[in-house]
Structures are given as C-alpha cells and as structure tokens.
Amino acid sequence: MATTSVPGVGLLKGLGVTLKHLFKTPATQLYPDVRPDLPPRARGVIALMEENCTVCMLCSRECPDWCIYIDSHKETVPPAKEGGRARTRNVLDRFAIDFALCMYCGICVEVCPFDALFWSPEFEYAEYQMPGLLHEKTKLREWMDTVPPPPALDAGAEVPAEVADAIAKAERELEQAQQAAQQAAQQAEQAASAAASPSAGVAKADEPKVEAGEIDQETYDQLIAEGKSERIARSKAKAAYVKKQKAKLREQQAAAGDDGGAAGSQPAPKPAEVHVEAGQIDQETYDQLIAEGKPERMARAKAKAAWVKKEKARLRAEQEDRAQQAAAGGDAAQVDTPAAEPADRTGEPVGGAGPATDAAAPTDAQGEAAATTPRKKLGDVHVEGAGEIDQETYDRLIAEGKSDRIARAKAKAAWVKKRKQEQLDAGDEA
C-alpha cells in the first residue's frame, strides 16, 4: 500500500532551501559588472609587437590554419657610418590574423624568433559578422597594452643581452641629456657674464682654440677605475685634455701679454695657415704601431697623420724664423751699414770678400734665393724599387723574436731610409 505524504511538505522544503541561500553570497560572478580574474598565461588573443617583427614569415608558414596574412616591401637603409655599405631591409606593411579561423594553438607565438607575438588575456572581441574577426596590425598592437610582464628572473640569473643593451642605451641617453643641460646652463651663464662686462667680448675673441684628439690619461684611468665604459671614459678624457690645454694657453697668453706690455701694445702678426698634402708616412710612428701588434692599415693611416702633423709644425717654425729674420732685417735697414753678403753652406761668403777674382759676384736676387732655399728632407727624396730589405735590420729583429712579417716590413723601411740618406748626402756634396 502506497504511503501518502502530508500536503504542503514539498513546498516547505523548497522554501527552506530558498531561505538557506538567501543570505549567502552568489557563487557566480556578475559579469560585466565584475571582471573575472584570469591566470597570467590565459590564451585570450594574440598581440603583435610591430617594432620587433622582421618579416621572416616563420609564423605564417608554421600556422596550421593559415590564418596569418603578411605583406611587406624592401627599402634601402643608408650606412650607419661614413664610408659604410648601404643595406636593404624588409618593412612590414600588413600583419593580420583571422580569429574566425584561429584555433589558439600558440604555435606562432612559440616559433617567433624575435619576440614579436605574445598571448594577451583580452577576450572581449566578439563581432556580429564573421569578417569582423579579421584584425589588422593596429588592433593587434593595441592588445599589447594588456600583455602581462614576464616573470622575474631567479636570484643570481644573468640579465639577457637585449635587456642589458637597452639599459646601457638608456643610461647613455640620460647622461648625454644631462651633459647637454649642463652645457646649456654654462652657455647661459657665459652669455649673462658677457652681457654684464663689456670687456668679455674682447676676451672671447682671444679664446684659445684646441683641437680634440689626445686624451687626459689621469682622467681616463680614474673613470675606468670607477667602472665607466671605455667610450664614456675616452670622451670625458678628451674633454679634460682640451680644458687643460686651454687653461695652459690662457696662462701663456697672459704671460706674453705682461711681457709685451712694456715693449709695445701692437700684437704679433698671426702666421698663415699651413696646408700639407698627405702622402708620406712617419716611419717611427709606423714601426711603433706595427711593433704593438696593430694592423698595417691602421698603422699606415696613423703614420700619415703623424707625418702631416710634424710637417705642419716644421713649416710653422720656418715661417716664424723667416718672420723674425724679416723683422731683424727691417731694423737693420734703418741703420746706415753695409748689408751682409750671403754665405753658402760651408760658411764662406759667396761674393768677393777675399782677394779679387775673375768670378763675378752674385746679384742680390740670387743671394736671397740661395739664403731662403730650404734644405731637402728625407721625405723629399724618391727611391726607385722599394722592394729590397736591409739584412742587418732583418736579422736583428728576427733575433729579438719579432715575426717574419714585421721584421721584413721594418727591414724594407730601413733599406729605403738608407738609400734616401745616401742620395741626400750625394746631393749635398754636389
């Protein structure tokens, strides 16, 4: 016989369950008022870092659904340094992903060698039409803003080279900006001081000019000891060298001004600018650089620069000597005394200073030309067939442990030097 239940018991049970859960929080989240907490590696959508893409097409080839579309073109990039070679690179024109076909396997993210594709937890990209799920690179780039940062490195792990280079570049740019701000502040202070003192403009015109090239070794060693990079240390050492040289030249100008105040206020004439054509090399500098292990191309270039520098110094010294002789000759011309006769290299007078002879005395123009003709240097002598070697120099360098290449190069230079000296001595005797 079936049991009968009291009418209304089921209703009371249902009301009991309702009352039980009435004052409890709901188990579900009220989306979109409450956003879900997604895990860091949630596969929501694929984002694109356009700056890292090199158009290698690897993601498009590996995609099993063929839902990635890439277009690009090539353009020529000028060389980074003067004298370099121009190169070509691919420029990204279009990068699109059709999420109506994508099955979110993540193969494109894994195979990208340049970290251009990332998983973003963004999931609100529903559309009313299927063609609306084809997103271009602008939309993919916007999704990069929601990509979570990578996990922190373990304690003691090395920083990746890309991150270290980016940090070093940012530090260099910050330091350059600080230096530019300091220079701007110094220039503003100098402009203010120049406006305050009327004599500052005259002093600025006499500011000594120093060509940057050398470095201040003390400053360089100090910066290297502090852990600075070689590039920064060298640039600051060059600036310190220029600063010290300017201070030294100012002191010399001040001392020369004090000495010249009693003699007269007329400044000395500025020597003309000396121009030297590069072609010869300074053999001493070349041998020193080769002995230090420098490549022949670098040694030859630096030796040419050293020869030009020495030749300019020699020509400036000759100009100063001629200017002093001209000034001394002008002072002597005011006195009513006979002019000295030109002398040859042996010290004997050319004209008839001794007993009378049948030879005619040279004219004033010939004597002046003979006196102003400079003596030939080794660089002015040309030797044919610079292919022999000086055996004595070669044997000595080999005995000292030098390599055959260095010994042969120095022996060739020694042979050429000896032949030039012999031709120069023969010309002097003639």
matplotlib code that plots the C-alpha trace (Angstrom):
import matplotlib.pyplot as plt

x = [0.0, 1.5, 2.3, 0.7, 2.6, 1.2, 0.1, 2.4, 5.6, 7.4, 6.6, 8.0, 11.2, 11.7, 11.1, 13.7, 16.4, 15.5, 15.8, 19.1, 20.8, 19.0, 21.7, 24.7, 27.0, 26.4, 28.8, 28.9, 30.4, 28.1, 29.7, 30.2, 29.9, 32.5, 35.5, 36.9, 40.4, 42.2, 45.5, 48.7, 49.1, 45.5, 45.2, 42.8, 44.1, 47.4, 49.0, 51.7, 54.9, 55.3, 58.8, 60.2, 58.8, 61.5, 59.0, 60.7, 57.4, 58.1, 54.8, 52.7, 54.5, 54.1, 50.4, 48.3, 45.1, 46.8, 45.1, 48.0, 48.4, 51.7, 52.7, 56.0, 58.4, 62.1, 63.8, 67.5, 68.9, 71.8, 75.1, 75.4, 78.9, 80.5, 82.1, 80.0, 77.8, 74.1, 71.9, 68.3, 65.7, 62.1, 59.4, 56.2, 53.1, 50.4, 50.0, 46.5, 45.1, 41.7, 40.4, 37.5, 40.0, 42.5, 42.3, 44.6, 47.3, 50.0, 52.5, 53.1, 54.0, 56.4, 58.2, 58.7, 62.5, 62.3, 59.6, 57.0, 53.9, 52.5, 49.5, 47.1, 44.4, 42.0, 38.8, 36.2, 36.5, 33.2, 31.6, 28.2, 29.7, 32.4, 34.6, 34.8, 37.1, 39.9, 42.0, 44.9, 48.2, 46.8, 44.3, 46.9, 49.3, 46.6, 46.3, 50.0, 49.0, 47.2, 50.1, 51.3, 55.0, 57.3, 58.1, 61.0, 64.4, 65.7, 68.3, 71.7, 70.5, 72.2, 70.3, 69.6, 71.9, 69.0, 67.9, 71.4, 71.9, 68.6, 69.6, 73.0, 71.5, 69.0, 71.8, 73.9, 71.0, 70.3, 73.9, 74.0, 70.9, 72.4, 75.6, 73.6, 71.7, 74.9, 76.4, 73.3, 73.4, 77.1, 76.5, 73.7, 76.0, 78.7, 76.2, 75.0, 78.5, 79.4, 76.4, 77.4, 81.0, 81.8, 85.3, 84.1, 83.6, 87.2, 88.3, 86.1, 87.7, 91.1, 89.8, 92.4, 91.4, 92.4, 91.8, 90.4, 92.5, 94.6, 93.2, 94.0, 95.4, 94.7, 91.0, 90.8, 92.3, 90.1, 86.9, 87.9, 88.6, 85.1, 83.5, 82.6, 82.6, 85.6, 83.6, 82.4, 85.9, 87.6, 85.2, 85.5, 89.2, 89.3, 87.2, 89.5, 92.6, 91.0, 90.1, 93.7, 95.2, 93.0, 94.0, 97.6, 97.3, 95.5, 98.3, 100.9, 98.8, 98.6, 102.4, 103.1, 100.7, 102.6, 106.0, 104.8, 103.1, 106.5, 107.7, 104.5, 100.8, 100.9, 100.1, 102.4, 101.1, 99.3, 101.2, 99.4, 97.6, 99.8, 98.4, 100.2, 99.2, 99.1, 101.2, 104.3, 104.3, 106.2, 108.4, 109.0, 105.2, 104.6, 107.3, 106.0, 102.4, 103.5, 105.5, 102.5, 100.5, 98.3, 97.1, 99.1, 96.2, 95.7, 99.4, 99.8, 96.9, 98.2, 101.7, 100.4, 98.6, 101.7, 103.8, 101.3, 101.4, 105.2, 105.4, 102.9, 105.0, 108.2, 106.6, 105.2, 108.6, 110.2, 107.5, 108.2, 112.0, 111.5, 109.2, 111.8, 114.6, 112.4, 111.8, 115.5, 116.4, 113.9, 115.5, 119.0, 118.0, 117.2, 120.9, 123.4, 125.6, 126.5, 124.4, 126.0, 126.8, 125.1, 127.1, 127.0, 126.7, 130.4, 130.1, 132.4, 130.9, 129.7, 130.8, 134.3, 135.1, 138.7, 141.2, 139.9, 139.0, 137.7, 134.3, 131.5, 129.7, 126.1, 123.3, 121.1, 118.2, 120.4, 121.8, 118.3, 117.1, 120.1, 119.5, 115.8, 116.0, 115.3, 117.5, 115.9, 114.4, 114.2, 110.6, 111.5, 113.8, 112.3, 113.8, 113.0, 112.3, 111.4, 111.5, 114.9, 115.4, 118.2, 119.6, 121.2, 117.9, 116.0, 118.5, 118.3, 114.5, 114.4, 116.8, 114.6, 111.7, 109.7, 107.5, 108.8, 106.1, 107.1, 110.8, 110.5, 108.4, 110.9, 113.8, 112.3, 111.7, 115.3, 116.6, 114.6, 115.8, 119.4, 119.1, 117.4, 120.1, 122.8, 121.0, 120.7, 124.4, 125.4, 123.3, 124.9, 128.4, 127.4]
y = [0.0, 3.4, 5.8, 9.2, 12.4, 15.4, 18.0, 21.0, 19.3, 19.7, 23.3, 23.8, 22.0, 24.3, 27.4, 26.1, 25.8, 29.3, 30.7, 28.9, 30.5, 33.9, 35.5, 33.9, 35.5, 34.1, 31.5, 33.1, 36.5, 39.2, 39.9, 42.6, 44.4, 42.1, 41.3, 37.7, 37.1, 35.4, 33.5, 35.2, 32.8, 32.9, 32.4, 35.2, 36.7, 37.1, 40.5, 41.9, 44.0, 45.6, 47.0, 43.5, 42.0, 41.4, 39.9, 36.5, 34.8, 32.0, 32.4, 32.4, 29.2, 27.3, 28.3, 25.1, 27.1, 29.6, 32.5, 34.9, 37.3, 39.3, 41.9, 43.8, 45.7, 46.3, 49.6, 50.7, 51.9, 54.3, 53.2, 53.9, 55.2, 57.3, 55.1, 52.1, 50.0, 50.6, 47.6, 46.6, 45.6, 44.4, 46.8, 45.5, 46.7, 44.4, 41.9, 40.5, 37.5, 36.0, 34.8, 33.1, 30.5, 30.6, 27.6, 29.2, 26.6, 29.2, 27.8, 31.3, 32.6, 29.8, 29.9, 33.7, 34.2, 37.9, 38.0, 39.8, 37.8, 37.4, 36.0, 38.7, 37.9, 40.1, 38.1, 40.8, 40.9, 39.4, 40.6, 40.4, 39.4, 36.8, 39.2, 41.5, 38.9, 39.7, 42.1, 44.2, 45.2, 48.4, 46.3, 43.7, 46.5, 47.8, 44.5, 44.6, 47.0, 44.2, 41.7, 40.9, 41.4, 38.4, 36.7, 38.0, 36.3, 33.9, 35.2, 35.3, 34.9, 36.8, 39.6, 38.9, 40.7, 42.6, 43.9, 44.9, 46.7, 48.6, 49.6, 50.8, 52.7, 54.4, 55.3, 56.8, 58.8, 60.1, 61.0, 62.8, 64.7, 65.7, 66.9, 68.9, 70.5, 71.4, 72.8, 74.9, 76.2, 77.0, 78.8, 80.8, 81.8, 82.8, 84.9, 86.6, 87.4, 88.6, 91.0, 92.2, 93.0, 94.9, 93.6, 90.0, 90.2, 91.1, 88.3, 85.8, 86.8, 85.8, 82.4, 79.8, 77.0, 73.5, 70.6, 67.5, 64.4, 63.5, 62.2, 63.1, 59.8, 60.6, 61.3, 58.2, 55.9, 57.3, 56.8, 53.2, 52.5, 53.8, 51.2, 53.6, 52.2, 52.8, 55.0, 57.3, 57.4, 58.3, 61.1, 62.6, 62.3, 64.1, 66.9, 67.1, 67.3, 70.2, 72.0, 71.7, 72.8, 75.9, 76.8, 76.3, 78.5, 81.2, 81.3, 81.6, 84.4, 86.2, 85.9, 87.0, 90.0, 91.0, 90.8, 92.6, 95.5, 97.2, 96.6, 97.8, 97.2, 96.1, 92.3, 90.0, 89.0, 85.7, 83.1, 82.0, 78.6, 75.8, 73.2, 69.9, 67.2, 63.8, 61.2, 60.3, 58.4, 58.9, 55.8, 56.0, 56.0, 53.2, 51.0, 51.6, 50.7, 47.6, 46.5, 46.9, 44.5, 47.0, 46.1, 47.5, 49.6, 51.4, 51.8, 53.4, 55.8, 56.9, 57.3, 59.5, 61.7, 61.9, 62.9, 65.7, 66.9, 67.0, 68.7, 71.4, 72.0, 72.3, 74.7, 76.9, 77.0, 78.1, 80.8, 82.1, 82.1, 84.0, 86.5, 87.1, 87.4, 89.9, 91.9, 91.9, 92.8, 95.8, 97.1, 96.7, 98.5, 101.7, 101.8, 103.1, 99.9, 97.7, 94.6, 91.2, 89.1, 85.7, 82.7, 79.2, 76.0, 76.0, 79.4, 81.2, 84.3, 83.8, 87.3, 88.7, 89.0, 87.7, 88.6, 89.8, 87.0, 86.8, 85.3, 87.8, 88.4, 87.1, 89.5, 90.3, 88.3, 85.2, 85.6, 86.0, 82.9, 80.9, 82.0, 81.2, 77.8, 75.1, 72.1, 68.9, 66.3, 62.6, 62.9, 64.9, 62.2, 59.4, 56.0, 53.6, 50.0, 49.9, 46.1, 45.3, 44.7, 45.8, 42.4, 43.7, 45.1, 42.0, 39.7, 41.9, 41.9, 38.1, 37.6, 39.8, 37.4, 39.6, 37.9, 37.5, 39.9, 42.7, 42.1, 42.2, 45.4, 47.2, 46.0, 47.3, 50.7, 50.7, 50.0, 52.8, 55.2, 54.4, 54.9, 58.2, 59.3, 58.3, 60.4, 63.3, 63.2, 62.9, 66.0, 68.0, 67.1, 68.1]
z = [0.0, -1.0, 1.6, 1.4, 2.3, 4.1, 1.6, 1.5, 2.8, -0.6, -0.7, 2.8, 1.8, -1.2, 0.9, 3.4, 0.7, -0.5, 3.0, 3.4, 0.4, 0.7, 2.9, 1.2, -1.5, -5.0, -6.4, -9.8, -10.9, -12.1, -15.5, -16.9, -13.5, -12.0, -14.2, -14.0, -12.5, -15.4, -14.9, -16.2, -19.1, -20.3, -24.0, -24.8, -28.0, -29.9, -29.7, -32.1, -31.2, -34.6, -33.7, -33.2, -36.4, -39.1, -41.7, -41.5, -42.4, -40.0, -38.1, -41.3, -42.6, -39.4, -38.8, -39.3, -40.1, -42.5, -40.7, -40.7, -43.6, -44.0, -46.7, -46.8, -49.1, -49.3, -48.8, -48.8, -45.5, -45.6, -43.9, -40.1, -40.5, -43.3, -45.9, -45.0, -47.3, -47.7, -46.8, -47.6, -45.0, -45.1, -43.9, -42.6, -44.5, -43.2, -40.4, -39.9, -38.1, -38.9, -35.5, -37.1, -38.4, -35.5, -33.1, -30.5, -30.6, -29.9, -32.5, -34.0, -30.5, -29.9, -33.2, -33.4, -33.1, -32.3, -29.6, -31.8, -30.9, -27.3, -25.6, -24.2, -21.7, -23.7, -24.6, -25.4, -29.2, -30.3, -33.5, -35.2, -38.5, -39.3, -41.4, -38.4, -36.7, -39.2, -37.2, -38.7, -37.1, -35.5, -33.4, -32.6, -31.4, -29.1, -27.4, -26.5, -23.7, -21.9, -22.1, -18.6, -17.9, -17.9, -14.6, -12.6, -13.0, -10.4, -7.9, -9.4, -13.0, -15.8, -17.4, -21.1, -23.6, -25.1, -21.8, -20.8, -24.1, -23.7, -20.1, -21.2, -24.1, -21.8, -19.3, -22.2, -23.4, -19.9, -19.4, -22.7, -21.8, -18.5, -20.2, -22.8, -19.9, -18.1, -21.3, -21.9, -18.3, -18.7, -22.0, -20.4, -17.5, -20.0, -22.0, -18.8, -17.7, -21.3, -21.2, -17.7, -18.5, -21.7, -21.9, -22.0, -25.8, -26.4, -24.2, -26.0, -29.3, -27.9, -26.6, -27.5, -29.8, -29.1, -31.5, -29.7, -30.3, -27.3, -24.0, -20.4, -19.1, -15.5, -16.1, -18.3, -15.7, -12.9, -14.9, -15.9, -12.2, -11.4, -13.7, -16.6, -20.1, -22.3, -24.7, -21.9, -20.3, -23.5, -24.4, -20.9, -21.0, -24.4, -22.9, -19.9, -22.2, -24.1, -20.9, -19.5, -22.8, -23.0, -19.4, -20.3, -23.4, -21.4, -18.9, -21.7, -23.3, -20.0, -19.5, -23.1, -22.5, -19.4, -21.1, -24.2, -22.3, -21.9, -25.4, -27.1, -27.5, -31.1, -31.3, -33.3, -36.7, -36.9, -39.1, -42.2, -42.1, -43.2, -45.7, -46.2, -48.7, -47.1, -48.8, -46.8, -43.5, -40.3, -40.2, -36.4, -35.7, -38.2, -36.7, -33.2, -34.1, -36.0, -33.0, -30.8, -33.0, -34.8, -38.3, -41.2, -42.5, -39.1, -38.6, -42.1, -41.5, -38.1, -39.5, -42.3, -39.8, -37.7, -40.7, -41.6, -38.0, -37.9, -41.3, -40.3, -37.2, -39.2, -41.8, -39.0, -37.4, -40.7, -41.1, -37.7, -38.4, -41.7, -40.0, -37.3, -39.9, -41.9, -38.7, -37.9, -41.5, -41.3, -38.1, -39.6, -42.8, -40.8, -39.8, -42.5, -42.6, -45.5, -45.8, -45.0, -48.0, -48.4, -47.4, -48.7, -46.6, -45.8, -44.1, -46.6, -48.3, -51.9, -53.1, -53.3, -49.6, -50.1, -52.8, -56.1, -58.6, -62.1, -61.0, -60.9, -57.6, -57.5, -57.6, -54.6, -56.0, -56.4, -52.9, -51.4, -53.3, -52.1, -48.5, -48.5, -50.2, -47.6, -47.2, -48.6, -46.2, -46.4, -47.4, -50.5, -51.9, -54.1, -54.2, -57.1, -56.4, -52.7, -52.6, -51.1, -47.4, -45.0, -44.0, -40.8, -39.6, -40.6, -38.7, -35.6, -35.5, -36.0, -33.2, -31.0, -31.5, -34.0, -36.6, -40.1, -41.4, -39.0, -39.5, -43.3, -43.2, -41.0, -42.9, -46.2, -44.5, -43.2, -46.7, -48.2, -45.5, -46.1, -49.9, -49.3, -46.9, -49.5, -52.2, -49.8, -48.9, -52.5, -53.4, -50.5, -51.8, -55.3]

ax = plt.figure().add_subplot(projection="3d")
ax.plot(x, y, z, "-o")
ax.set_aspect("equal")
plt.show()
